[in-house]
Amino acid sequence: MGQVKALTLALLVVLAGCQMATKGSFCAIETPIRLSAPAVAALSDAEVKTILTHNRTGQKLCGWRP
């Protein structure tokens, strides 16, 4: 049980470090997701929804063009 707690703590420390490393606004750290037609055809509905949400957020906040 002690190893599980140590691993969990180590994971939380790593994740906290990653969180601190990504300072800045959405527009400073993100870019549009652009895929080829065959790649889009292979996506699930949930993946399409996630990508559309990401790109629409970029359009609103950052002025990305379709």
mmCIF file of the N, C-alpha and C atoms, coordinates in Angstrom:
data_MODEL
# 
_entry.id   MODEL 
# 
loop_
_atom_site.group_PDB 
_atom_site.id 
_atom_site.type_symbol 
_atom_site.label_atom_id 
_atom_site.label_alt_id 
_atom_site.label_comp_id 
_atom_site.label_asym_id 
_atom_site.label_entity_id 
_atom_site.label_seq_id 
_atom_site.pdbx_PDB_ins_code 
_atom_site.Cartn_x 
_atom_site.Cartn_y 
_atom_site.Cartn_z 
_atom_site.occupancy 
_atom_site.B_iso_or_equiv 
_atom_site.pdbx_formal_charge 
_atom_site.auth_seq_id 
_atom_site.auth_comp_id 
_atom_site.auth_asym_id 
_atom_site.auth_atom_id 
_atom_site.pdbx_PDB_model_num 
ATOM 1   N N  . MET A 1 1  ? 0.822   -1.195 0.000   1.00 0.00 ? 1  MET A N  1 
ATOM 2   C CA . MET A 1 1  ? 0.000   0.000  0.000   1.00 0.00 ? 1  MET A CA 1 
ATOM 3   C C  . MET A 1 1  ? 0.864   1.255  0.000   1.00 0.00 ? 1  MET A C  1 
ATOM 4   N N  . GLY A 1 2  ? 2.014   1.220  0.657   1.00 0.00 ? 2  GLY A N  1 
ATOM 5   C CA . GLY A 1 2  ? 2.898   2.368  0.709   1.00 0.00 ? 2  GLY A CA 1 
ATOM 6   C C  . GLY A 1 2  ? 3.429   2.761  -0.663  1.00 0.00 ? 2  GLY A C  1 
ATOM 7   N N  . GLN A 1 3  ? 3.665   1.756  -1.527  1.00 0.00 ? 3  GLN A N  1 
ATOM 8   C CA . GLN A 1 3  ? 4.152   2.037  -2.868  1.00 0.00 ? 3  GLN A CA 1 
ATOM 9   C C  . GLN A 1 3  ? 3.088   2.757  -3.688  1.00 0.00 ? 3  GLN A C  1 
ATOM 10  N N  . VAL A 1 4  ? 1.841   2.379  -3.523  1.00 0.00 ? 4  VAL A N  1 
ATOM 11  C CA . VAL A 1 4  ? 0.751   3.013  -4.253  1.00 0.00 ? 4  VAL A CA 1 
ATOM 12  C C  . VAL A 1 4  ? 0.654   4.488  -3.868  1.00 0.00 ? 4  VAL A C  1 
ATOM 13  N N  . LYS A 1 5  ? 0.768   4.778  -2.583  1.00 0.00 ? 5  LYS A N  1 
ATOM 14  C CA . LYS A 1 5  ? 0.716   6.171  -2.127  1.00 0.00 ? 5  LYS A CA 1 
ATOM 15  C C  . LYS A 1 5  ? 1.890   6.960  -2.682  1.00 0.00 ? 5  LYS A C  1 
ATOM 16  N N  . ALA A 1 6  ? 3.084   6.356  -2.689  1.00 0.00 ? 6  ALA A N  1 
ATOM 17  C CA . ALA A 1 6  ? 4.272   7.036  -3.208  1.00 0.00 ? 6  ALA A CA 1 
ATOM 18  C C  . ALA A 1 6  ? 4.135   7.304  -4.701  1.00 0.00 ? 6  ALA A C  1 
ATOM 19  N N  . LEU A 1 7  ? 3.623   6.322  -5.453  1.00 0.00 ? 7  LEU A N  1 
ATOM 20  C CA . LEU A 1 7  ? 3.409   6.502  -6.888  1.00 0.00 ? 7  LEU A CA 1 
ATOM 21  C C  . LEU A 1 7  ? 2.370   7.580  -7.160  1.00 0.00 ? 7  LEU A C  1 
ATOM 22  N N  . THR A 1 8  ? 1.308   7.580  -6.380  1.00 0.00 ? 8  THR A N  1 
ATOM 23  C CA . THR A 1 8  ? 0.262   8.588  -6.545  1.00 0.00 ? 8  THR A CA 1 
ATOM 24  C C  . THR A 1 8  ? 0.811   9.981  -6.271  1.00 0.00 ? 8  THR A C  1 
ATOM 25  N N  . LEU A 1 9  ? 1.587   10.110 -5.206  1.00 0.00 ? 9  LEU A N  1 
ATOM 26  C CA . LEU A 1 9  ? 2.180   11.394 -4.873  1.00 0.00 ? 9  LEU A CA 1 
ATOM 27  C C  . LEU A 1 9  ? 3.130   11.855 -5.974  1.00 0.00 ? 9  LEU A C  1 
ATOM 28  N N  . ALA A 1 10 ? 3.948   10.938 -6.479  1.00 0.00 ? 10 ALA A N  1 
ATOM 29  C CA . ALA A 1 10 ? 4.881   11.282 -7.551  1.00 0.00 ? 10 ALA A CA 1 
ATOM 30  C C  . ALA A 1 10 ? 4.123   11.747 -8.795  1.00 0.00 ? 10 ALA A C  1 
ATOM 31  N N  . LEU A 1 11 ? 3.051   11.073 -9.128  1.00 0.00 ? 11 LEU A N  1 
ATOM 32  C CA . LEU A 1 11 ? 2.241   11.451 -10.288 1.00 0.00 ? 11 LEU A CA 1 
ATOM 33  C C  . LEU A 1 11 ? 1.633   12.834 -10.105 1.00 0.00 ? 11 LEU A C  1 
ATOM 34  N N  . LEU A 1 12 ? 1.136   13.113 -8.916  1.00 0.00 ? 12 LEU A N  1 
ATOM 35  C CA . LEU A 1 12 ? 0.555   14.426 -8.648  1.00 0.00 ? 12 LEU A CA 1 
ATOM 36  C C  . LEU A 1 12 ? 1.599   15.542 -8.749  1.00 0.00 ? 12 LEU A C  1 
ATOM 37  N N  . VAL A 1 13 ? 2.801   15.287 -8.291  1.00 0.00 ? 13 VAL A N  1 
ATOM 38  C CA . VAL A 1 13 ? 3.876   16.281 -8.384  1.00 0.00 ? 13 VAL A CA 1 
ATOM 39  C C  . VAL A 1 13 ? 4.218   16.549 -9.841  1.00 0.00 ? 13 VAL A C  1 
ATOM 40  N N  . VAL A 1 14 ? 4.310   15.491 -10.647 1.00 0.00 ? 14 VAL A N  1 
ATOM 41  C CA . VAL A 1 14 ? 4.611   15.660 -12.070 1.00 0.00 ? 14 VAL A CA 1 
ATOM 42  C C  . VAL A 1 14 ? 3.506   16.442 -12.764 1.00 0.00 ? 14 VAL A C  1 
ATOM 43  N N  . LEU A 1 15 ? 2.262   16.083 -12.493 1.00 0.00 ? 15 LEU A N  1 
ATOM 44  C CA . LEU A 1 15 ? 1.140   16.789 -13.113 1.00 0.00 ? 15 LEU A CA 1 
ATOM 45  C C  . LEU A 1 15 ? 1.083   18.247 -12.686 1.00 0.00 ? 15 LEU A C  1 
ATOM 46  N N  . ALA A 1 16 ? 1.383   18.533 -11.449 1.00 0.00 ? 16 ALA A N  1 
ATOM 47  C CA . ALA A 1 16 ? 1.398   19.914 -10.972 1.00 0.00 ? 16 ALA A CA 1 
ATOM 48  C C  . ALA A 1 16 ? 2.472   20.703 -11.691 1.00 0.00 ? 16 ALA A C  1 
ATOM 49  N N  . GLY A 1 17 ? 3.611   20.078 -11.935 1.00 0.00 ? 17 GLY A N  1 
ATOM 50  C CA . GLY A 1 17 ? 4.683   20.738 -12.674 1.00 0.00 ? 17 GLY A CA 1 
ATOM 51  C C  . GLY A 1 17 ? 4.271   21.048 -14.094 1.00 0.00 ? 17 GLY A C  1 
ATOM 52  N N  . CYS A 1 18 ? 3.569   20.128 -14.710 1.00 0.00 ? 18 CYS A N  1 
ATOM 53  C CA . CYS A 1 18 ? 3.089   20.355 -16.076 1.00 0.00 ? 18 CYS A CA 1 
ATOM 54  C C  . CYS A 1 18 ? 2.084   21.495 -16.106 1.00 0.00 ? 18 CYS A C  1 
ATOM 55  N N  . GLN A 1 19 ? 1.231   21.544 -15.115 1.00 0.00 ? 19 GLN A N  1 
ATOM 56  C CA . GLN A 1 19 ? 0.224   22.598 -15.047 1.00 0.00 ? 19 GLN A CA 1 
ATOM 57  C C  . GLN A 1 19 ? 0.888   23.956 -14.943 1.00 0.00 ? 19 GLN A C  1 
ATOM 58  N N  . MET A 1 20 ? 1.929   24.071 -14.161 1.00 0.00 ? 20 MET A N  1 
ATOM 59  C CA . MET A 1 20 ? 2.614   25.344 -13.992 1.00 0.00 ? 20 MET A CA 1 
ATOM 60  C C  . MET A 1 20 ? 3.390   25.735 -15.238 1.00 0.00 ? 20 MET A C  1 
ATOM 61  N N  . ALA A 1 21 ? 3.838   24.755 -16.019 1.00 0.00 ? 21 ALA A N  1 
ATOM 62  C CA . ALA A 1 21 ? 4.660   25.038 -17.190 1.00 0.00 ? 21 ALA A CA 1 
ATOM 63  C C  . ALA A 1 21 ? 3.849   25.631 -18.332 1.00 0.00 ? 21 ALA A C  1 
ATOM 64  N N  . THR A 1 22 ? 2.540   25.452 -18.347 1.00 0.00 ? 22 THR A N  1 
ATOM 65  C CA . THR A 1 22 ? 1.726   25.937 -19.455 1.00 0.00 ? 22 THR A CA 1 
ATOM 66  C C  . THR A 1 22 ? 1.055   27.251 -19.090 1.00 0.00 ? 22 THR A C  1 
ATOM 67  N N  . LYS A 1 23 ? 1.865   28.241 -18.814 1.00 0.00 ? 23 LYS A N  1 
ATOM 68  C CA . LYS A 1 23 ? 1.319   29.560 -18.509 1.00 0.00 ? 23 LYS A CA 1 
ATOM 69  C C  . LYS A 1 23 ? 0.988   30.269 -19.809 1.00 0.00 ? 23 LYS A C  1 
ATOM 70  N N  . GLY A 1 24 ? -0.002  31.122 -19.775 1.00 0.00 ? 24 GLY A N  1 
ATOM 71  C CA . GLY A 1 24 ? -0.362  31.894 -20.945 1.00 0.00 ? 24 GLY A CA 1 
ATOM 72  C C  . GLY A 1 24 ? -1.800  31.662 -21.333 1.00 0.00 ? 24 GLY A C  1 
ATOM 73  N N  . SER A 1 25 ? -2.237  32.471 -22.260 1.00 0.00 ? 25 SER A N  1 
ATOM 74  C CA . SER A 1 25 ? -3.623  32.369 -22.698 1.00 0.00 ? 25 SER A CA 1 
ATOM 75  C C  . SER A 1 25 ? -3.793  31.226 -23.695 1.00 0.00 ? 25 SER A C  1 
ATOM 76  N N  . PHE A 1 26 ? -5.022  30.883 -23.943 1.00 0.00 ? 26 PHE A N  1 
ATOM 77  C CA . PHE A 1 26 ? -5.351  29.846 -24.921 1.00 0.00 ? 26 PHE A CA 1 
ATOM 78  C C  . PHE A 1 26 ? -4.676  30.153 -26.252 1.00 0.00 ? 26 PHE A C  1 
ATOM 79  N N  . CYS A 1 27 ? -4.746  31.405 -26.681 1.00 0.00 ? 27 CYS A N  1 
ATOM 80  C CA . CYS A 1 27 ? -4.199  31.797 -27.979 1.00 0.00 ? 27 CYS A CA 1 
ATOM 81  C C  . CYS A 1 27 ? -2.676  31.682 -28.037 1.00 0.00 ? 27 CYS A C  1 
ATOM 82  N N  . ALA A 1 28 ? -2.024  31.801 -26.911 1.00 0.00 ? 28 ALA A N  1 
ATOM 83  C CA . ALA A 1 28 ? -0.566  31.725 -26.873 1.00 0.00 ? 28 ALA A CA 1 
ATOM 84  C C  . ALA A 1 28 ? -0.066  30.286 -26.905 1.00 0.00 ? 28 ALA A C  1 
ATOM 85  N N  . ILE A 1 29 ? -0.884  29.343 -26.448 1.00 0.00 ? 29 ILE A N  1 
ATOM 86  C CA . ILE A 1 29 ? -0.385  27.974 -26.338 1.00 0.00 ? 29 ILE A CA 1 
ATOM 87  C C  . ILE A 1 29 ? -1.092  26.976 -27.248 1.00 0.00 ? 29 ILE A C  1 
ATOM 88  N N  . GLU A 1 30 ? -2.150  27.368 -27.923 1.00 0.00 ? 30 GLU A N  1 
ATOM 89  C CA . GLU A 1 30 ? -2.898  26.454 -28.786 1.00 0.00 ? 30 GLU A CA 1 
ATOM 90  C C  . GLU A 1 30 ? -2.826  26.888 -30.243 1.00 0.00 ? 30 GLU A C  1 
ATOM 91  N N  . THR A 1 31 ? -3.058  25.952 -31.143 1.00 0.00 ? 31 THR A N  1 
ATOM 92  C CA . THR A 1 31 ? -3.132  26.212 -32.577 1.00 0.00 ? 31 THR A CA 1 
ATOM 93  C C  . THR A 1 31 ? -4.329  25.449 -33.134 1.00 0.00 ? 31 THR A C  1 
ATOM 94  N N  . PRO A 1 32 ? -4.818  25.856 -34.311 1.00 0.00 ? 32 PRO A N  1 
ATOM 95  C CA . PRO A 1 32 ? -5.950  25.132 -34.897 1.00 0.00 ? 32 PRO A CA 1 
ATOM 96  C C  . PRO A 1 32 ? -5.564  23.688 -35.220 1.00 0.00 ? 32 PRO A C  1 
ATOM 97  N N  . ILE A 1 33 ? -6.536  22.799 -35.124 1.00 0.00 ? 33 ILE A N  1 
ATOM 98  C CA . ILE A 1 33 ? -6.342  21.412 -35.527 1.00 0.00 ? 33 ILE A CA 1 
ATOM 99  C C  . ILE A 1 33 ? -6.885  21.285 -36.938 1.00 0.00 ? 33 ILE A C  1 
ATOM 100 N N  . ARG A 1 34 ? -5.999  20.970 -37.864 1.00 0.00 ? 34 ARG A N  1 
ATOM 101 C CA . ARG A 1 34 ? -6.383  20.835 -39.268 1.00 0.00 ? 34 ARG A CA 1 
ATOM 102 C C  . ARG A 1 34 ? -6.002  19.434 -39.726 1.00 0.00 ? 34 ARG A C  1 
ATOM 103 N N  . LEU A 1 35 ? -6.984  18.714 -40.258 1.00 0.00 ? 35 LEU A N  1 
ATOM 104 C CA . LEU A 1 35 ? -6.766  17.338 -40.682 1.00 0.00 ? 35 LEU A CA 1 
ATOM 105 C C  . LEU A 1 35 ? -7.125  17.163 -42.149 1.00 0.00 ? 35 LEU A C  1 
ATOM 106 N N  . SER A 1 36 ? -6.530  16.155 -42.782 1.00 0.00 ? 36 SER A N  1 
ATOM 107 C CA . SER A 1 36 ? -6.877  15.819 -44.163 1.00 0.00 ? 36 SER A CA 1 
ATOM 108 C C  . SER A 1 36 ? -8.250  15.148 -44.185 1.00 0.00 ? 36 SER A C  1 
ATOM 109 N N  . ALA A 1 37 ? -8.865  15.102 -45.348 1.00 0.00 ? 37 ALA A N  1 
ATOM 110 C CA . ALA A 1 37 ? -10.192 14.481 -45.480 1.00 0.00 ? 37 ALA A CA 1 
ATOM 111 C C  . ALA A 1 37 ? -10.170 13.016 -45.048 1.00 0.00 ? 37 ALA A C  1 
ATOM 112 N N  . PRO A 1 38 ? -9.158  12.217 -45.435 1.00 0.00 ? 38 PRO A N  1 
ATOM 113 C CA . PRO A 1 38 ? -9.141  10.825 -44.970 1.00 0.00 ? 38 PRO A CA 1 
ATOM 114 C C  . PRO A 1 38 ? -9.012  10.715 -43.438 1.00 0.00 ? 38 PRO A C  1 
ATOM 115 N N  . ALA A 1 39 ? -8.258  11.610 -42.836 1.00 0.00 ? 39 ALA A N  1 
ATOM 116 C CA . ALA A 1 39 ? -8.112  11.578 -41.373 1.00 0.00 ? 39 ALA A CA 1 
ATOM 117 C C  . ALA A 1 39 ? -9.439  11.919 -40.701 1.00 0.00 ? 39 ALA A C  1 
ATOM 118 N N  . VAL A 1 40 ? -10.153 12.880 -41.236 1.00 0.00 ? 40 VAL A N  1 
ATOM 119 C CA . VAL A 1 40 ? -11.456 13.268 -40.683 1.00 0.00 ? 40 VAL A CA 1 
ATOM 120 C C  . VAL A 1 40 ? -12.441 12.109 -40.811 1.00 0.00 ? 40 VAL A C  1 
ATOM 121 N N  . ALA A 1 41 ? -12.410 11.413 -41.942 1.00 0.00 ? 41 ALA A N  1 
ATOM 122 C CA . ALA A 1 41 ? -13.328 10.291 -42.165 1.00 0.00 ? 41 ALA A CA 1 
ATOM 123 C C  . ALA A 1 41 ? -13.106 9.164  -41.158 1.00 0.00 ? 41 ALA A C  1 
ATOM 124 N N  . ALA A 1 42 ? -11.892 9.063  -40.620 1.00 0.00 ? 42 ALA A N  1 
ATOM 125 C CA . ALA A 1 42 ? -11.567 7.984  -39.686 1.00 0.00 ? 42 ALA A CA 1 
ATOM 126 C C  . ALA A 1 42 ? -11.897 8.333  -38.231 1.00 0.00 ? 42 ALA A C  1 
ATOM 127 N N  . LEU A 1 43 ? -12.307 9.570  -37.958 1.00 0.00 ? 43 LEU A N  1 
ATOM 128 C CA . LEU A 1 43 ? -12.573 10.003 -36.588 1.00 0.00 ? 43 LEU A CA 1 
ATOM 129 C C  . LEU A 1 43 ? -13.936 9.521  -36.101 1.00 0.00 ? 43 LEU A C  1 
ATOM 130 N N  . SER A 1 44 ? -14.030 9.320  -34.801 1.00 0.00 ? 44 SER A N  1 
ATOM 131 C CA . SER A 1 44 ? -15.328 9.022  -34.190 1.00 0.00 ? 44 SER A CA 1 
ATOM 132 C C  . SER A 1 44 ? -16.110 10.321 -34.043 1.00 0.00 ? 44 SER A C  1 
ATOM 133 N N  . ASP A 1 45 ? -17.393 10.209 -33.776 1.00 0.00 ? 45 ASP A N  1 
ATOM 134 C CA . ASP A 1 45 ? -18.220 11.401 -33.568 1.00 0.00 ? 45 ASP A CA 1 
ATOM 135 C C  . ASP A 1 45 ? -17.709 12.230 -32.394 1.00 0.00 ? 45 ASP A C  1 
ATOM 136 N N  . ALA A 1 46 ? -17.279 11.556 -31.335 1.00 0.00 ? 46 ALA A N  1 
ATOM 137 C CA . ALA A 1 46 ? -16.772 12.265 -30.154 1.00 0.00 ? 46 ALA A CA 1 
ATOM 138 C C  . ALA A 1 46 ? -15.492 13.026 -30.486 1.00 0.00 ? 46 ALA A C  1 
ATOM 139 N N  . GLU A 1 47 ? -14.619 12.432 -31.290 1.00 0.00 ? 47 GLU A N  1 
ATOM 140 C CA . GLU A 1 47 ? -13.372 13.109 -31.680 1.00 0.00 ? 47 GLU A CA 1 
ATOM 141 C C  . GLU A 1 47 ? -13.667 14.334 -32.550 1.00 0.00 ? 47 GLU A C  1 
ATOM 142 N N  . VAL A 1 48 ? -14.618 14.197 -33.454 1.00 0.00 ? 48 VAL A N  1 
ATOM 143 C CA . VAL A 1 48 ? -15.009 15.328 -34.303 1.00 0.00 ? 48 VAL A CA 1 
ATOM 144 C C  . VAL A 1 48 ? -15.546 16.465 -33.438 1.00 0.00 ? 48 VAL A C  1 
ATOM 145 N N  . LYS A 1 49 ? -16.388 16.129 -32.480 1.00 0.00 ? 49 LYS A N  1 
ATOM 146 C CA . LYS A 1 49 ? -16.962 17.140 -31.590 1.00 0.00 ? 49 LYS A CA 1 
ATOM 147 C C  . LYS A 1 49 ? -15.873 17.857 -30.803 1.00 0.00 ? 49 LYS A C  1 
ATOM 148 N N  . THR A 1 50 ? -14.894 17.113 -30.304 1.00 0.00 ? 50 THR A N  1 
ATOM 149 C CA . THR A 1 50 ? -13.797 17.702 -29.539 1.00 0.00 ? 50 THR A CA 1 
ATOM 150 C C  . THR A 1 50 ? -12.977 18.657 -30.394 1.00 0.00 ? 50 THR A C  1 
ATOM 151 N N  . ILE A 1 51 ? -12.656 18.240 -31.616 1.00 0.00 ? 51 ILE A N  1 
ATOM 152 C CA . ILE A 1 51 ? -11.856 19.089 -32.508 1.00 0.00 ? 51 ILE A CA 1 
ATOM 153 C C  . ILE A 1 51 ? -12.639 20.334 -32.907 1.00 0.00 ? 51 ILE A C  1 
ATOM 154 N N  . LEU A 1 52 ? -13.923 20.170 -33.225 1.00 0.00 ? 52 LEU A N  1 
ATOM 155 C CA . LEU A 1 52 ? -14.743 21.332 -33.579 1.00 0.00 ? 52 LEU A CA 1 
ATOM 156 C C  . LEU A 1 52 ? -14.839 22.321 -32.421 1.00 0.00 ? 52 LEU A C  1 
ATOM 157 N N  . THR A 1 53 ? -15.008 21.820 -31.214 1.00 0.00 ? 53 THR A N  1 
ATOM 158 C CA . THR A 1 53 ? -15.070 22.693 -30.042 1.00 0.00 ? 53 THR A CA 1 
ATOM 159 C C  . THR A 1 53 ? -13.760 23.463 -29.882 1.00 0.00 ? 53 THR A C  1 
ATOM 160 N N  . HIS A 1 54 ? -12.653 22.770 -30.036 1.00 0.00 ? 54 HIS A N  1 
ATOM 161 C CA . HIS A 1 54 ? -11.330 23.400 -29.929 1.00 0.00 ? 54 HIS A CA 1 
ATOM 162 C C  . HIS A 1 54 ? -11.187 24.513 -30.983 1.00 0.00 ? 54 HIS A C  1 
ATOM 163 N N  . ASN A 1 55 ? -11.492 24.184 -32.236 1.00 0.00 ? 55 ASN A N  1 
ATOM 164 C CA . ASN A 1 55 ? -11.316 25.160 -33.310 1.00 0.00 ? 55 ASN A CA 1 
ATOM 165 C C  . ASN A 1 55 ? -12.300 26.323 -33.209 1.00 0.00 ? 55 ASN A C  1 
ATOM 166 N N  . ARG A 1 56 ? -13.522 26.068 -32.772 1.00 0.00 ? 56 ARG A N  1 
ATOM 167 C CA . ARG A 1 56 ? -14.493 27.157 -32.607 1.00 0.00 ? 56 ARG A CA 1 
ATOM 168 C C  . ARG A 1 56 ? -14.090 28.080 -31.462 1.00 0.00 ? 56 ARG A C  1 
ATOM 169 N N  . THR A 1 57 ? -13.518 27.516 -30.416 1.00 0.00 ? 57 THR A N  1 
ATOM 170 C CA . THR A 1 57 ? -12.996 28.340 -29.325 1.00 0.00 ? 57 THR A CA 1 
ATOM 171 C C  . THR A 1 57 ? -11.886 29.245 -29.842 1.00 0.00 ? 57 THR A C  1 
ATOM 172 N N  . GLY A 1 58 ? -11.004 28.698 -30.658 1.00 0.00 ? 58 GLY A N  1 
ATOM 173 C CA . GLY A 1 58 ? -9.930  29.492 -31.265 1.00 0.00 ? 58 GLY A CA 1 
ATOM 174 C C  . GLY A 1 58 ? -10.458 30.584 -32.179 1.00 0.00 ? 58 GLY A C  1 
ATOM 175 N N  . GLN A 1 59 ? -11.532 30.292 -32.906 1.00 0.00 ? 59 GLN A N  1 
ATOM 176 C CA . GLN A 1 59 ? -12.138 31.307 -33.764 1.00 0.00 ? 59 GLN A CA 1 
ATOM 177 C C  . GLN A 1 59 ? -12.649 32.479 -32.932 1.00 0.00 ? 59 GLN A C  1 
ATOM 178 N N  . LYS A 1 60 ? -13.340 32.160 -31.839 1.00 0.00 ? 60 LYS A N  1 
ATOM 179 C CA . LYS A 1 60 ? -13.913 33.208 -30.999 1.00 0.00 ? 60 LYS A CA 1 
ATOM 180 C C  . LYS A 1 60 ? -12.859 33.998 -30.249 1.00 0.00 ? 60 LYS A C  1 
ATOM 181 N N  . LEU A 1 61 ? -11.894 33.295 -29.639 1.00 0.00 ? 61 LEU A N  1 
ATOM 182 C CA . LEU A 1 61 ? -10.925 33.959 -28.776 1.00 0.00 ? 61 LEU A CA 1 
ATOM 183 C C  . LEU A 1 61 ? -9.722  34.536 -29.519 1.00 0.00 ? 61 LEU A C  1 
ATOM 184 N N  . CYS A 1 62 ? -9.314  33.869 -30.608 1.00 0.00 ? 62 CYS A N  1 
ATOM 185 C CA . CYS A 1 62 ? -8.041  34.198 -31.231 1.00 0.00 ? 62 CYS A CA 1 
ATOM 186 C C  . CYS A 1 62 ? -8.169  34.698 -32.659 1.00 0.00 ? 62 CYS A C  1 
ATOM 187 N N  . GLY A 1 63 ? -9.373  34.612 -33.232 1.00 0.00 ? 63 GLY A N  1 
ATOM 188 C CA . GLY A 1 63 ? -9.569  35.056 -34.607 1.00 0.00 ? 63 GLY A CA 1 
ATOM 189 C C  . GLY A 1 63 ? -9.072  34.073 -35.646 1.00 0.00 ? 63 GLY A C  1 
ATOM 190 N N  . TRP A 1 64 ? -8.985  32.779 -35.272 1.00 0.00 ? 64 TRP A N  1 
ATOM 191 C CA . TRP A 1 64 ? -8.570  31.779 -36.258 1.00 0.00 ? 64 TRP A CA 1 
ATOM 192 C C  . TRP A 1 64 ? -9.563  31.759 -37.398 1.00 0.00 ? 64 TRP A C  1 
ATOM 193 N N  . ARG A 1 65 ? -9.061  31.493 -38.597 1.00 0.00 ? 65 ARG A N  1 
ATOM 194 C CA . ARG A 1 65 ? -9.913  31.383 -39.785 1.00 0.00 ? 65 ARG A CA 1 
ATOM 195 C C  . ARG A 1 65 ? -10.120 29.913 -40.121 1.00 0.00 ? 65 ARG A C  1 
ATOM 196 N N  . PRO A 1 66 ? -11.321 29.555 -40.592 1.00 0.00 ? 66 PRO A N  1 
ATOM 197 C CA . PRO A 1 66 ? -11.566 28.153 -40.972 1.00 0.00 ? 66 PRO A CA 1 
ATOM 198 C C  . PRO A 1 66 ? -10.688 27.714 -42.136 1.00 0.00 ? 66 PRO A C  1 
# 
